[in-house]
Amino acid sequence: DPDYTLSPLCLFDPRTGEWNRTMYIADTIVPWAARWLACYELWETTGQWYGGGRHVDLKENADVA
């Protein structure tokens, strides 16, 4: 099994075009990080992920993880 403690923080999926280099980090990344943290805290408490998103299969996408 993969060691999820070594996983990077995933705030957006580059394949969806949600973010590009012309966007301000304060308007995108910072709010996304705050939302991710809230979802993470709920996940720690409930065991259910409320953040949505695409969950990468690390075996199939080793270069993405």
N, C-alpha and C positions, 0 to 999 in steps of 0.2 A: 504494500500500500504506500502511496505517496505521503511524504511528510508535509502536511498542510501548514505547519508552523513556519515553513520556509517559502510559502507561496507569496507572491507579490500582491499588493492591494489592487483589486480590479475595480476601477471606478466607471469605466465605459468600455464598450466593445468597438475597437477601431474599424471593424467591418461594417458597422452601421452608419458611420459618418457623423456621429454625434458631436465630435470635437475636431477642430483643425487649428493650425498654428496662428490663425488670425483672431481667434477668440481669446478674451481675457480670462486668465486663470481665476481671478477673483469672482467672476461671474459664472464659472463652470466648475472647475476642479474643486474649489473650496466648498461650495454647497453640496456637490456630489459626495465629497469626503464626509461631511457632516451627516448626510442622509445615510451613507454606508455605515457609519459608526452607530447611528440609531438602530438600523436594521441588525447590525451585529450584536448589539446589546439585547435586542429582542430574541435573536437566535440563541444566544447564550442562556437566556431564561426559559424559552419555550421549546427550543429544538427545531423550530420551523423558520425557514428563511423567507422574509417578507420583501426582500429587495428586488426580486425578479431577476432578469438578466439571463444570459446564456451560460450554462455551466459546462466548462470545457472538460472533455474526456482526456485526461493527461496521457493515457496510453496511446490514443490516436493522434494527439496534437502535442507531442513532446516539445516542439519548438515554440509553441504558443504559451505554454506554462512558464 
